[in-house]
Structure formats: structure tokens, C-alpha cells
Amino acid sequence: MLKVGEQLKYCVFVREQDHSKSSDEALKIEEICSFPVFRQFPTGITLVGIDGKCTKVNSALCEILGYSEAELLEMNFQSLTHPDDLDSDLRQFNEIMNNSIRSYQIEKRYIRKEGTPIWTRVSTFMVRNHENMPLYCILQIENIDENKKAAFALKESQERFFLDMNKRTCEILGYSRDELLKMELIDCGKKKAIPTVALDMTKCKQAEKALRDYARQLEHSNKLKEEMEQIINNSPVIVFLWKYEDGWPIEFVSENVTRFGYEVEDLISTSKKVFYSDIVYPEDLEKVGTDIARNVEAGCDVFTSEYRILTRSGDIRWVDERTFIQRDEKGEIHLQGIILDITERKQAEKALEEKVQFLKTLLDTIPAPVFYKGRDEKYQGCNELFSSNVVGLPKESIIGHTIYELPGSFSKKVATLHRESDLKLLRSGGADFYESKVACKNGEERNFFFSKAAYRDVLGEVVGVIGVMLDIEELKQAEENLQIKNTAIESSISAIAFSDLNENLTYLNPSFLKLWDYEDQKELLGKNSKCLWEKQEKNIEIFRKTFFEERWEGDLIARKKDDSLFNVHLSANLLRDKNGRKIGIMESFVDITQRKKTEAALKEAKLNAEAASRAKSEFLATVSHELRTPLNAVIGFSDLLLSQVFGPLNKKQLRHVSNISVSGKHLLRLINDILDLSKVEAGMTELNLEDLSLQEIIEEIKIMMLPHTAPKNIRIIYQISPNTPHLKADKTKFKQILYNLVGNALKFSPEKSTINISSMVSGDRVLISVEDHGQGIPEEKQQNIFRPFVQLEKFESREQGGAGLGLSLVKRFVEMQGGEVWVESEVGRGSIFTFTIPIIGEVDAYIP
């Protein structure tokens, strides 16, 4: 309520709320019409729906139109309009419906109930919801019938007066109208006078009365204007009028501009030159100018915009401006702005936006899928894990859809389960917890634990459901694995026991009870595990090593329930919880009593065998030595006979003597091999390491083998890697290794073939290979050829001589020097024998 002069006036301000709920977008009609100002307002007011029907009227309007309130509510308001004014009214109404303009004011005639027209000034305002859809119109109707009639009467009287005066005056004086207009005074002797004409002044008087009435109406209008200015100056909106030219000079501003720290004189004074562009915040100036230019060029009458301005003190304030574009008769453009300070609203919007963004960020940082739904069961939001990992769709494709509309993630049966839970929460509130399977975006079906709760609005009403999904697939698998492990431990044939960090027993499986001859684990649970051993102090040692080293394994002597002793193999492991803390020890036992007895028997048998082997080797060495003496004599005398130094021999004698020599030498080689093998097995062989040239050794072997290779036309070729160093080995034994391998290859190589000797360096050793092109060795017999006295059967047909000791000696001599030997062979394609010799370093003493 405002005081205007000596009177109290009601004032109503309608302000648009951009972010209210749709149900609060406009005040309800019943609430507006219940205000006293609506009923008592001196001008007519009506609320008209978009269908053109009145929904509410006040008493002033009923008085203007002559209808009762009930009659007006039954009528279409356009039917009251004078037919001559209907087209212009409908044109303006369509523009406001299309949102081209938000309000308009016209002067039009209505038809009163008795059928007479009445002139009114109608101001129309459109009320819209938050989606910019029209709700209803507010019409303010002012009775200006008397003013209009007075103006018409005055105009008619003036036209008649001047028409009559001009005609009668010209007739009386005999002058034309133009001549009279040129006359100024008439000379009447000593006095000058203006010619006058006496006429009937009745109509003039009536015109004067109408003019005075119009003046009173004008005075009343001025008072209303003053009242309106006071209303504006006391309202939250500020009115500006500026000219659309450089700088936007201000032509008018309402006095309440002091809200921004300015005085009216500061803005409209020509001397101070404060332009409207000086008030606009510099960063928004280009945008404001662009908006104005675009709407001016488009021919718009009104537009709205939001931007920032600077107060007198330099503060920045946000304003919402409704700008009306006015064009005068000169074509100049003036802009009338109705400005509302929306700084607090903007700050609230920013705070709300920051809070919403914070909540979204918080939701996305939760390490579990989260979603929330409204009462319509449609998703209103979710976090990134729910959209990307579970559903596999962007949030925009999830929001606004029900669980049945999400492809793939939830089967119809599972979706129904979730819906029943949601409905229960929407009906009664509270929380709900359950487990369910969900098909994730990668097609994997995983177990989730659902934790749901109803959420409420400020009035305490349940408005939706929020849910958190915990992935328990690993937990489920862990439970299953634990169950399997528990079953495995319970059914294991190995005795298993658990103890805590105080060495007290906490679990014993059935196999343990059976092994220790206990019937029930209650007899041992809680007891110290030292009671299980013959030597109790050994338990402390095992526990300490397991605790610090996390594992211990060994053989112990255990004590049964009846104090009898037996052998067990213990494997102890430290136990930790999921956080890595030590919580106990698991021990697994195997009864090795029988194994111990077997090992003792085997050890005794081994000792006996070793003793017999040594006796055999000593016997062979002794026998071989004794055989070599007479055999050397036989070979020597046979060679002398072959040399025929004692006289010539015939062919038969030469053949027999030659057979004696060859057989004797073959037997000598066999005895030497047996003697060498016996010495190795008896540990009587020593190594004499020296630097060797592989090429020199191979050349010597070629010369030694020449008598055997020439008859079969077999060539020995070799290829030594350039980076092969000098070898450090026992020269005699190395030559024996290579001689035996080449000799073995020579035995099985066909005529006119080649034997290839090659070398290569591999790490810290040299690989030497001897390759032949014989018939090869079957795979199943390759493992036995390095055993003493082993020869292949008919495959090689025993046509080849030897006792089967050559490869056995090769293996022993190679291993003595820190190497190894192996064969690669394929039947029909030949064989490759390869052995290794270390490049550098000391060679440990050979242990047979």
C-alpha cells in the first residue's frame, strides 16, 4: 500500500520466476482474486483464459460494462468488443500469444449490456509458465468514454465555429477570408479596434464546457501519472529511456535509480555526459549492443536480456531488462528499458549450480554404481560407473527411462524384482537390501548387492528411490573358493593343522586326527602345538623360522596320543589376513615312516653297490694291467714277423701274422678303454688342464684317422667359429673325446661321405659338434648309447667293431671337465654329437 497525496493506494507487482516448479509458475487465479486490491481497484480488471473466456472480474469492470459478475463469466470477452475495433484487437492478441510481444495497450470500444458503445483504454499482459507456454491474460480496463466524447465534441464545435465565423464575417464586411486574415486593426477615430462579430455563442459555450471537462480529465490523468511515477519509484524495477545512437544517451530514468548509487541528475544532465553505455559492464557491452542491433534490424517491439551493470561505487550487479523499441515520427529510435536487479538470484543460481556440480562430482567419485528414480519409476540420474560399466549407455540415454527400457542389463524377471522393491519403498519409505545378478555392458554377468532407500522432499513426502550397487562378484567367488578349500582341507589325505601366533592349535582336519590317533579335535584345540613333537624345543625353532621367513619345511619325529613316535614331513606356511597382518601358521604333515625305512634300506644297498663297484673297478684295473703285459709281447712279436726281419714269409703266413697283430691291437684298445673307465669310476683319474688350440687338435685327429678314412673315401672337414678362444682342458682326454666321436662317426658313415666338425661360442662355453651322414639312431635308443658296453642291435648289425665303451668314456671325460654331451639324430639322415667345454674358470674336481 502506497500513500499518494492524501489517499492510500494498493499496488501489485508481478515478477517472473524462471526456476520455480510448473505448479508455481503463476499464482493461482483464486489466490490473485482473493486479494483486496483486486476487488477494490478503481479500474476494471479481468483474467481471461487462452480460450477467450473470463475467469474472474472485479466490480469496477461490471460497472463499466453494465453486466453482473455471473453474466460476464459466461461470456467470451471478444464478443463484447465493438465490431469496428475487433480486427486491431485480434491482431495484437495474436502477437502476444506468439510471444512476439509480452504486453500491449490500445483504446477500443466495448458494447454495454444495454447496447451502447463505451470507450476504454485496455492494457493486456500475458502470463506464461516456466516452459514459456501461455496460461492466461490480465486485462486492465479504464473508462475513458467521457474524455473521448468531450474531445470529439470540442473538435466538432471548433470545426463548426470556424466554418460559421469565416462565412458570416465575410458576408457582413464584404471582405474575402484571405483579406480579413491580413487585417490587423480598424481605425475608429482616436481609437483602434479589432473588428468583432456578434454571434449566437451557445455552441461555443458548450464547447468551452467540454474543454474544461477535458482539462479536468487531463489533470486527473496527470495525477494518475504522478501516482504511477511514485509507484515505479518505490518498486524494485527501474525505468530507463535512452536514445539509440552513439553512447546511448539517457533521456529519462526513474528516481529509484538511487538503488545503484546514481542520482537522476547524474544520468540525464547534459553537462556530466553519463551515457547508458558507461553503466553497462565492459565485458557485456558488446553483447548488449549486438542484442539491441539484432532486434532493431528484425523490427521487434520488445525483447528481454540479462547482463551486468556497474553501480556508482563500482560494484557489479546483474539485471534482467525488458526493452521496448520505440520509433518516433522522425524515424529516430528510442529504447525504454524496465530493469530488475537479479544479482541475488544469479548468486543463488550460481551457488545452486556449484552445489549441483559438486554433488555430481561426488556421485561420480563413489566407487560403486549409483542411480536414483522418481515416483514415475523413471531414472532421474546416475553416476558414471552405473552408465558406463553397468548399462553401457550415456547418462542422457538412461535418464527419463524405466528399467524395462534399458537394453540388455536387466532381464524381464530381474527388472520385475527391482520394480517390486522400488514400489515397496515408494509406498512405505525405508530401505531395502538384496542381491541380484546384472549383465554388464561387456556381456559379463556379475553379482551385485543392492542397497536402496526412499528419499523425501522438504514436506517429508516420498518422491523417489536412490540405490547403490556393490559389486560382490569377487566376494562370491572368494566364498565359493573358500568353501572349496575348506572341503579340500577336510577331505585331504594330508594331515593339516592351524595354529595362532601363540602356537595354540585352532583347527585340525580328520586326516590329522587319524595320523595322531585322536578321535575328536576338541582333545587338542587350544593346546600348544609343542605336545605333538618328540623334542618340544624343536617346535619353538620351527615357529620362529616360519614367523620370520614365512615358510619352513623338513622332517621331524612326532609323538602320538599314546606317546609312540613316528616320522613326518612338515611343510609350514605363515598366514596373513587381507590387510597383510600375520594371523597364524598352517602346517601340513605327511607320514614318512615307511619312506624313512625304505631310504635306510636304499642307503645300505647303495653303500653295498658302491663297494661292489669299487671292487669290480679294482679287479678290472688289476686284470687289465696283468693282461696288457703278455698282450704287448704278442703284438710286438707279431709286428716283428710282419716286418720279416728274421726272414721272408709266404702269403698265408703273412695273413695269419697280420690277423694276430690286428686282433692284439684291438684287444689292447679294449683293455685300455676298460682300464680308463675303471679308473674314472674308481676316482683314480686326475685332470691336467692346459691351453689348447681346437684347430691343432682337429688336424691331429685327421692325421690319426687317415688310415681309416682313405679306404672308404671319407673326408673330414671342419668349420671353427672365428670367436672361438683357446680352450682350457685336459689335452689327452679332450683328444680322446674327439677321437672317439670321429671314430664312431667313421664307423657308421657310408663311403664317399663327409664328417663335419664345427664349433660355436654360447655364453661362457664352447659347443663342439661332430656330424655324420649315416643311418641315424632311433629316438628310443638315444638315451642308452652313453651307457657302458651298450651297442645298437641289428640296426647297425654288429658289423662295426668295439665293446660299446667309446661313448661312455666320452660322457665321463666331458663331465669331468665341466661340460655335457648329447646327441641329435634322425633315422636315415645321420647323427650330430655335441659336447661343451667351459671357456674360462676353474674346473671342480671330478666326483664320479
C-alpha positions, 0 to 999 in steps of 0.5 A, a space after each residue: 500500500 502506497 500513500 499518494 497525496 492524501 489517499 492510500 493506494 494498493 499496488 501489485 507487482 508481478 515478477 517472473 520466476 524462471 526456476 520455480 516448479 510448473 505448479 508455481 509458475 503463476 499464482 493461482 487465479 483464486 489466490 490473485 482474486 482473493 486479494 483486496 486490491 483486486 476487488 477494490 481497484 478503481 479500474 476494471 480488471 479481468 483474467 481471461 483464459 487462452 480460450 477467450 473466456 473470463 475467469 474472474 472480474 472485479 466490480 469496477 469492470 461490471 460497472 463499466 460494462 453494465 453486466 453482473 459478475 455471473 453474466 460476464 463469466 459466461 461470456 467470451 470477452 471478444 464478443 463484447 468488443 465493438 465490431 469496428 475495433 475487433 480486427 486491431 484487437 485480434 491482431 495484437 492478441 495474436 502477437 502476444 500469444 506468439 510471444 512476439 510481444 509480452 504486453 500491449 495497450 490500445 483504446 477500443 470500444 466495448 458494447 454495454 449490456 444495454 447496447 451502447 458503445 463505451 470507450 476504454 483504454 485496455 492494457 493486456 499482459 500475458 502470463 506464461 509458465 516456466 516452459 514459456 507456454 501461455 496460461 492466461 491474460 490480465 486485462 486492465 480496463 479504464 473508462 475513458 468514454 467521457 474524455 473521448 466524447 468531450 474531445 470529439 465534441 470540442 473538435 466538432 464545435 471548433 470545426 463548426 465555429 470556424 466554418 460559421 465565423 469565416 462565412 458570416 464575417 465575410 458576408 457582413 464586411 464584404 471582405 474575402 477570408 484571405 483579406 480579413 486574415 491580413 487585417 490587423 486593426 480598424 481605425 475608429 477615430 482616436 481609437 483602434 479596434 479589432 473588428 468583432 462579430 456578434 454571434 449566437 455563442 451557445 455552441 461555443 459555450 458548450 464547447 468551452 464546457 467540454 474543454 474544461 471537462 477535458 482539462 479536468 480529465 487531463 489533470 486527473 490523468 496527470 495525477 494518475 501519472 504522478 501516482 504511477 511515477 511514485 509507484 515505479 519509484 518505490 518498486 524494485 524495477 527501474 525505468 530507463 529511456 535512452 536514445 539509440 545512437 552513439 553512447 546511448 544517451 539517457 533521456 529519462 530514468 526513474 528516481 529509484 535509480 538511487 538503488 545503484 548509487 546514481 542520482 537522476 541528475 547524474 544520468 540525464 544532465 547534459 553537462 556530466 555526459 553519463 551515457 547508458 553505455 558507461 553503466 553497462 559492464 565492459 565485458 557485456 557491452 558488446 553483447 548488449 549492443 549486438 542484442 539491441 542491433 539484432 532486434 532493431 534490424 528484425 523490427 521487434 517491439 520488445 525483447 528481454 536480456 540479462 547482463 551486468 551493470 556497474 553501480 556508482 561505487 563500482 560494484 557489479 550487479 546483474 539485471 534482467 531488462 525488458 526493452 521496448 523499441 520505440 520509433 518516433 515520427 522522425 524515424 529516430 529510435 528510442 529504447 525504454 528499458 524496465 530493469 530488475 536487479 537479479 544479482 541475488 538470484 544469479 548468486 543463488 543460481 550460481 551457488 545452486 549450480 556449484 552445489 549441483 556440480 559438486 554433488 555430481 562430482 561426488 556421485 561420480 567419485 563413489 566407487 560403486 554404481 549409483 542411480 536414483 528414480 522418481 515416483 514415475 519409476 523413471 531414472 532421474 540420474 546416475 553416476 558414471 560407473 552405473 552408465 558406463 560399466 553397468 548399462 553401457 549407455 550415456 547418462 542422457 540415454 538412461 535418464 527419463 527411462 524405466 528399467 524395462 527400457 534399458 537394453 540388455 542389463 536387466 532381464 524381464 524377471 530381474 527388472 520385475 524384482 527391482 520394480 517390486 522393491 522400488 514400489 515397496 519403498 515408494 509406498 512405505 519409505 525405508 530401505 531395502 537390501 538384496 542381491 541380484 545378478 546384472 549383465 554388464 555392458 561387456 556381456 559379463 554377468 556379475 553379482 551385485 548387492 543392492 542397497 536402496 532407500 526412499 528419499 523425501 522432499 522438504 514436506 517429508 513426502 516420498 518422491 523417489 528411490 536412490 540405490 547403490 550397487 556393490 559389486 560382490 562378484 569377487 566376494 562370491 567367488 572368494 566364498 565359493 573358493 573358500 568353501 572349496 578349500 575348506 572341503 579340500 582341507 577336510 577331505 585331504 589325505 594330508 594331515 593339516 593343522 592351524 595354529 595362532 601366533 601363540 602356537 595354540 592349535 585352532 583347527 585340525 582336519 580328520 586326516 590329522 586326527 587319524 595320523 595322531 590317533 585322536 578321535 575328536 579335535 576338541 582333545 587338542 584345540 587350544 593346546 600348544 602345538 609343542 605336545 605333538 613333537 618328540 623334542 618340544 624345543 624343536 617346535 619353538 625353532 620351527 615357529 620362529 623360522 616360519 614367523 620370520 621367513 614365512 615358510 619352513 619345511 623338513 622332517 621331524 619325529 612326532 609323538 602320538 596320543 599314546 606317546 609312540 613316535 613316528 616320522 613326518 614331513 612338515 611343510 609350514 606356511 605363515 598366514 596373513 589376513 587381507 590387510 597383510 597382518 600375520 594371523 597364524 601358521 598352517 602346517 601340513 604333515 605327511 607320514 614318512 615312516 615307511 619312506 624313512 625305512 625304505 631310504 635306510 634300506 636304499 642307503 645300505 644297498 647303495 653303500 653295498 653297490 658302491 663297494 661292489 663297484 669299487 671292487 669290480 673297478 679294482 679287479 678290472 684295473 688289476 686284470 687289465 694291467 696283468 693282461 696288457 703285459 703278455 698282450 704287448 709281447 704278442 703284438 710286438 712279436 707279431 709286428 716283428 714277423 710282419 716286418 720279416 726281419 728274421 726272414 721272408 714269409 709266404 702269403 698265408 703266413 703273412 695273413 695269419 701274422 697280420 690277423 694276430 697283430 690286428 686282433 692284439 691291437 684291438 684287444 689292447 684298445 679294449 683293455 685300455 678303454 676298460 682300464 680308463 673307465 675303471 679308473 674314472 669310476 674308481 676316482 683314480 683319474 686326475 685332470 691336467 688342464 692346459 691351453 689348447 688350440 681346437 684347430 691343432 687338435 682337429 688336424 691331429 685327429 685327421 692325421 690319426 684317422 687317415 688310415 681309416 678314412 682313405 679306404 672308404 673315401 671319407 673326408 673330414 672337414 671342419 668349420 671353427 667359429 672365428 670367436 672361438 678362444 683357446 680352450 682350457 682342458 685336459 689335452 689327452 682326454 679332450 683328444 680322446 673325446 674327439 677321437 672317439 666321436 670321429 671314430 664312431 662317426 667313421 664307423 657308421 658313415 657310408 663311403 664317399 661321405 663327409 664328417 663335419 666338425 664345427 664349433 660355436 661360442 654360447 655364453 661362457 662355453 664352447 659347443 663342439 659338434 661332430 656330424 655324420 651322414 649315416 643311418 641315424 639312431 632311433 629316438 628310443 635308443 638315444 638315451 642308452 648309447 652313453 651307457 657302458 658296453 651298450 651297442 645298437 642291435 641289428 640296426 647297425 648289425 654288429 658289423 662295426 667293431 668295439 665293446 660299446 665303451 667309446 661313448 661312455 668314456 666320452 660322457 665321463 671325460 666331458 663331465 669331468 671337465 665341466 661340460 655335457 654331451 648329447 646327441 641329435 639324430 634322425 633315422 636315415 639322415 645321420 647323427 650330430 654329437 655335441 659336447 661343451 667345454 667351459 671357456 674360462 674358470 676353474 674346473 671342480 674336481 671330478 666326483 664320479 
